[in-house]
Amino acid sequence: MHEQAPRFPLTRRNLLAAAPLVAALPLLAGQPAFAAGSFPEPGPFPPRAALLTYDDVVKALGDIERTSRGAVAVHTLAGLGITPGVSEAGRDLYVATVGTGPIKVWLQGRIHGNEPYGPDALLAVLRSAGTSGSPLWKAVRDKLTLHVIPMYNPDGSELYIRHTVLQDGSERRIDLNRDWSPTGFAAKESLAWYTYWTQVKPDVGLDIHHQGLKYDESDEPITMSLGISLAPSGPTLPGIRGGEYDIATRRLQGHVYNELKQYGYVNMDRYSVGGPREIDIKGGVSSAVMLGLDYNGLNPTGHSHPMVFFETYGGSIGQKSRGKAIKQNVLGVEALLEGLATGDIWNTDPMIWHGIPHQDYIGYLTDTGTIDGWPTQGPVG
Ligand SMILES: [Zn+2]
């Protein structure tokens, strides 16, 4: 295992030190500094009144666009000419762009409607990216172009359910993170976002989720799990582009891990599902983009890119945990963007991934069931 963090160039440190994190998060302003290891215990129910509604997100996007004085542009997919460009229930789908750089970054939240804080984190990031004059955010705007999707699933968010609901009379519930399939898309949202994705052709992506509460070996809550929907060294990822994304995804998450572990209240591990299994699904958005999904000739060149996800603790945590759940996501996104803007993220040791705390995996959860054992690759670490 390679537990030791690489030394970073001074320039990166300077960028990070200059990042005005508190200014990026007005809802946290005035709170005392967080003590190490003091992530509050979750309550049994989500503080529903504190969750952003669809209307809240639309209003916040408009406010950010106005105050950014031209830096942030807010679009609806319908407004961009995409058909269908709305959700199953007919809601407009919103994306905001900021930056003029050549590296295109796709940031999405709340694909699962009952995983609530992706929008809070991404709106905070968007606000900083659009308005901050700090070296970090200047570099982000100069080197990157962000495509920020705070609420991928507005219908499920309004219903506070994981899925969207088909409006074809069946009322069938569709998990949008299993719906980017080579045979087509069950929900309008999926085809709309996929169509936009084929137009953007991003270089890298991030998807923000929540998971249930789990504890580490010391009975401390895990506050964030770092994951990739096609397991590194698993059945699928090493076979894509000669293993390029297997290495790239581990670098992305290894960089985030190194940056976030300095914060005492952030306690990370690697994501697992179904007991001690890693996820390896092909219909998830972050999987399909790595596989270069070409549906109906919309992606004829087979464009693809690496993508990872954060699983923040607490789809159902209480108010006290909320601020920290959001803040750790903001810090994680900032670490990712800073690494991409400087390019240093691609110098990260991919073996850091294997040193992130994790269960002793016994296999994989795939689209078609579990695979135990290691069908194509040995476990690395
Ligand atoms: Zn989720």
Boltz pocket constraint, residues with backbone or C-beta under 6 A from the ligand:
constraints:
  - pocket:
      binder: B
      contacts: [[A, 112], [A, 115], [A, 208], [A, 209], [A, 210]]
      max_distance: 6.0
